[in-house]
Amino acid sequence: MMEVPPEIMQALIEIGFTKYETLTYWTLLVYGPSTAKEISEKSGIPYNRVYDTISSLKRRGFVTEINGNPKIYAPYSPRIAFFRFKKELDDIMKKLEIELKNVKKEEQRPAIWRSHDFEEALEMFRETLESARREVIVVTPSEFFEDIEGDLKEVLERNVTLSLYIDKVPDLSGLIGRGNLFVRQFHKLNHLVGMADGKEVAMIQNVTFRPSQPPSFRSTYREIVFSQYSLILEIFKEATLEVEDISNPQDIRFFAVFHAADLVKRHLHKTPIFAEISARKVGSGEMEKLYGSVVGYTLSFQRGTNNVHVETDRGIVKIGGMFAVIEDYESTDLKLIMG
Amino acid sequence: MMEVPPEIMQALIEIGFTKYETLTYWTLLVYGPSTAKEISEKSGIPYNRVYDTISSLKRRGFVTEINGNPKIYAPYSPRIAFFRFKKELDDIMKKLEIELKNVKKEEQRPAIWRSHDFEEALEMFRETLESARREVIVVTPSEFFEDIEGDLKEVLERNVTLSLYIDKVPDLSGLIGRGNLFVRQFHKLNHLVGMADGKEVAMIQNVTFRPSQPPSFRSTYREIVFSQYSLILEIFKEATLEVEDISNPQDIRFFAVFHAADLVKRHLHKTPIFAEISARKVGSGEMEKLYGSVVGYTLSFQRGTNNVHVETDRGIVKIGGMFAVIEDYESTDLKLIMG
């Protein structure tokens, strides 16, 4: 029997090949296009088993059949065969995602997924951005802006607010006019941070230097999200707003109350602002929907307090952000309507 | 027992998952991070089988374990899990290619591989280009030049001659000075043709229009290679040489004798040209190595004859191209040395 290098045999079996399939594909690669009889002779596979092996390899897109008498079986090169296999995986992945949408439970236990592969970590970052429905906060070194520009554009096109922190304001022509965009400049951080709706965060360390194996993670742990939220709040304090592009003033979404308060600070003196807020009542812990005019804000860095004041039918209430204690409500779901 | 959509179950089993693995991964996706006990309860998998299922899913990069008491198992999203799987396939593919190099038989039966997928066909085209050791002929519509420019650059960097046919001379700054390049302009053909060493050819139809499912093929059948060779010869007759960049005059390789004859025609009156040729003697069919000064050429479109005349130690012989009949030798392996 022909020998397949053990490592190859093991790897192919791992991805769903039978021993006969592996042996047949390898034999065809080594000897080139062959008849069933030749395959049997060269591989040692019983002749009566060659046909079903071949037909399964054909179905997988690893072998093609050339008509003739006898028929010739030609292997697709590993490059083409695995190119097809990867396409098949993409199809399966998409099917999985579609099927999951209907049955996935909303409330899932939080977790952390770590990675040391740059490309994989970047996929995790993208996944985090795509999960957002309200606001995405991205902290990026300017050298990395181009790599994620397309992802940021998609965020805006879903009408999710983009709050971008960057050390140098880049060419924003690809992002302007597409949604609600706030760009703030601050001293440089070499890491890439993406936070979505206060629910999940992704981080890649030292992205400036494009390491191949940067420590990275995505997490839905509330504690970890909050620790990054605190980091971003510190950055916010030192940052200057350089670009504000409100292309959708009727639907300005935030999860970060300090960003909402900052907008209120800049615009309330000249424009009426209305708010729709989902909030948890501090104390009782009950979720409520609040509607009303924004009448004020607090942005005190010294006391570490940030909130917005909303006049509801139950009077003026203060809405704080994640883990709010001194306010009436805690919220990560604010919609402001301007003008 | 939890139900996995049958299509998903079947697809995952096809790519090497067991039923329990599929069930466990699906359960984790639906319910989110869970303990072994919860997995068993929700999926219906016997508790004593959960651990080895989980450990195999961990090895495959589909599940991560979070320390605690009890341990929590979190699924990687399909996006990340399949991203990893695809990387693994790339690794296996590379291993296969490396292992194959040592054992692959040189003389393989010819075949044809057809494709109706644009990206896959483009991979086949690239594969053909990469197989070349002497000369690559590429016919491309100018709209498509940019997509293959990187591949053409690689051809030149391996010191393989590039004979490019195109309807408009593009910006060649990425190719100039890298090897031996000949660019000819001709009326437009919407197809992409790549031919390597007269041994294999790849073709994608209607590439100008970027169809998603263009009829395409790669073939090593001598008849098919020759039919495309004839097409290229017709194109050659109508084409005008626009750019000639001989960066490596000591090693100008051709498989197309009409290209060699064309070079001889342009340069022999001002520069001595020496030739090293592997050729098959017409009549006997024996392979020979020929060395000598080039002393003339024939390029007669009317008679359909093209050859080069070389003064060897056995006298002046005529070297024709593929399927040469009236010459002394047939060759697809010519090396010219100028100056």
Boltz contact constraints between the chains, C-beta under 6 A:
constraints:
  - contact:
      token1: [A, 5]
      token2: [B, 99]
      max_distance: 6.0
  - contact:
      token1: [A, 8]
      token2: [B, 96]
      max_distance: 6.0
  - contact:
      token1: [A, 8]
      token2: [B, 99]
      max_distance: 6.0
  - contact:
      token1: [A, 11]
      token2: [B, 92]
      max_distance: 6.0
  - contact:
      token1: [A, 14]
      token2: [B, 16]
      max_distance: 6.0
  - contact:
      token1: [A, 15]
      token2: [B, 16]
      max_distance: 6.0
  - contact:
      token1: [A, 16]
      token2: [B, 14]
      max_distance: 6.0
  - contact:
      token1: [A, 16]
      token2: [B, 15]
      max_distance: 6.0
  - contact:
      token1: [A, 16]
      token2: [B, 16]
      max_distance: 6.0
  - contact:
      token1: [A, 29]
      token2: [B, 100]
      max_distance: 6.0
  - contact:
      token1: [A, 30]
      token2: [B, 103]
      max_distance: 6.0
  - contact:
      token1: [A, 30]
      token2: [B, 104]
      max_distance: 6.0
  - contact:
      token1: [A, 31]
      token2: [B, 105]
      max_distance: 6.0
  - contact:
      token1: [A, 32]
      token2: [B, 108]
      max_distance: 6.0
  - contact:
      token1: [A, 32]
      token2: [B, 109]
      max_distance: 6.0
  - contact:
      token1: [A, 33]
      token2: [B, 109]
      max_distance: 6.0
  - contact:
      token1: [A, 33]
      token2: [B, 111]
      max_distance: 6.0
  - contact:
      token1: [A, 64]
      token2: [B, 113]
      max_distance: 6.0
  - contact:
      token1: [A, 66]
      token2: [B, 111]
      max_distance: 6.0
  - contact:
      token1: [A, 74]
      token2: [B, 111]
      max_distance: 6.0
  - contact:
      token1: [A, 78]
      token2: [B, 93]
      max_distance: 6.0
  - contact:
      token1: [A, 78]
      token2: [B, 96]
      max_distance: 6.0
  - contact:
      token1: [A, 78]
      token2: [B, 97]
      max_distance: 6.0
  - contact:
      token1: [A, 79]
      token2: [B, 127]
      max_distance: 6.0
  - contact:
      token1: [A, 80]
      token2: [B, 123]
      max_distance: 6.0
  - contact:
      token1: [A, 82]
      token2: [B, 89]
      max_distance: 6.0
  - contact:
      token1: [A, 82]
      token2: [B, 93]
      max_distance: 6.0
  - contact:
      token1: [A, 83]
      token2: [B, 120]
      max_distance: 6.0
  - contact:
      token1: [A, 83]
      token2: [B, 123]
      max_distance: 6.0
  - contact:
      token1: [A, 85]
      token2: [B, 89]
      max_distance: 6.0
  - contact:
      token1: [A, 86]
      token2: [B, 86]
      max_distance: 6.0
  - contact:
      token1: [A, 86]
      token2: [B, 89]
      max_distance: 6.0
  - contact:
      token1: [A, 89]
      token2: [B, 82]
      max_distance: 6.0
  - contact:
      token1: [A, 89]
      token2: [B, 85]
      max_distance: 6.0
  - contact:
      token1: [A, 89]
      token2: [B, 86]
      max_distance: 6.0
  - contact:
      token1: [A, 92]
      token2: [B, 11]
      max_distance: 6.0
  - contact:
      token1: [A, 93]
      token2: [B, 78]
      max_distance: 6.0
  - contact:
      token1: [A, 93]
      token2: [B, 82]
      max_distance: 6.0
  - contact:
      token1: [A, 96]
      token2: [B, 8]
      max_distance: 6.0
  - contact:
      token1: [A, 96]
      token2: [B, 78]
      max_distance: 6.0
  - contact:
      token1: [A, 97]
      token2: [B, 78]
      max_distance: 6.0
  - contact:
      token1: [A, 99]
      token2: [B, 5]
      max_distance: 6.0
  - contact:
      token1: [A, 99]
      token2: [B, 8]
      max_distance: 6.0
  - contact:
      token1: [A, 100]
      token2: [B, 29]
      max_distance: 6.0
  - contact:
      token1: [A, 103]
      token2: [B, 30]
      max_distance: 6.0
  - contact:
      token1: [A, 104]
      token2: [B, 30]
      max_distance: 6.0
  - contact:
      token1: [A, 105]
      token2: [B, 31]
      max_distance: 6.0
  - contact:
      token1: [A, 108]
      token2: [B, 32]
      max_distance: 6.0
  - contact:
      token1: [A, 109]
      token2: [B, 32]
      max_distance: 6.0
  - contact:
      token1: [A, 109]
      token2: [B, 33]
      max_distance: 6.0
  - contact:
      token1: [A, 111]
      token2: [B, 33]
      max_distance: 6.0
  - contact:
      token1: [A, 111]
      token2: [B, 66]
      max_distance: 6.0
  - contact:
      token1: [A, 111]
      token2: [B, 74]
      max_distance: 6.0
  - contact:
      token1: [A, 113]
      token2: [B, 64]
      max_distance: 6.0
  - contact:
      token1: [A, 120]
      token2: [B, 83]
      max_distance: 6.0
  - contact:
      token1: [A, 123]
      token2: [B, 80]
      max_distance: 6.0
  - contact:
      token1: [A, 123]
      token2: [B, 83]
      max_distance: 6.0
  - contact:
      token1: [A, 127]
      token2: [B, 79]
      max_distance: 6.0
